[in-house]
Amino acid sequence: MAEPKPQYKTIDEYINAYPEKVRPILQTLRQTIKEEVPEVQEAIKYGMPTFIYHGNLVYFGAWKKHVGFYPITRSMEESIEELANYKTSGKGTIQFPYNQPLPLPLIRTIIQFRVREHLVSKEQNK
């Protein structure tokens, strides 16, 4: 029988559960999100660090060889050429391998794109 996945209550708890070499990568990703959207709220949803700004903005998840960053939308894939340099999936994720530096300018672009998507959606739903 498989072991149940840990149930994290905070992002700090999540990050601290990973190996020492992975923690700084996760912490940098978290800090970058907070720098781009200072009013973002943090939560754990779907067992992953989740950042909320007018709804679920972005998530990340640590895996064996990469960190997954979610969500990547179809319009984002069509608009941000740099995404082609990374493995993405139909489930809205992009993978950043641990053996490469985090592409912080690309991550900032993704976050800004998501903020715009959320603000447009918010306006349309008024």
HUZINOR-V435365 format. One record per run of one state. SS is the DSSP state (@ for helix, = for strand, . for the rest). FROM is the first residue (numbers start at 1). LEN is the number of residues. If there is no record, write none. Layout:
ss:SS from:FROM len:LEN
ss:SS from:FROM len:LEN
This chain:
ss:. from:1 len:10
ss:@ from:11 len:6
ss:. from:17 len:3
ss:@ from:20 len:17
ss:. from:37 len:4
ss:= from:41 len:5
ss:. from:46 len:2
ss:= from:48 len:5
ss:. from:53 len:3
ss:= from:56 len:7
ss:. from:63 len:3
ss:= from:66 len:5
ss:. from:71 len:3
ss:@ from:74 len:6
ss:. from:80 len:1
ss:@ from:81 len:5
ss:. from:86 len:2
ss:= from:88 len:2
ss:. from:90 len:3
ss:= from:93 len:5
ss:. from:98 len:6
ss:@ from:104 len:21
ss:. from:125 len:2
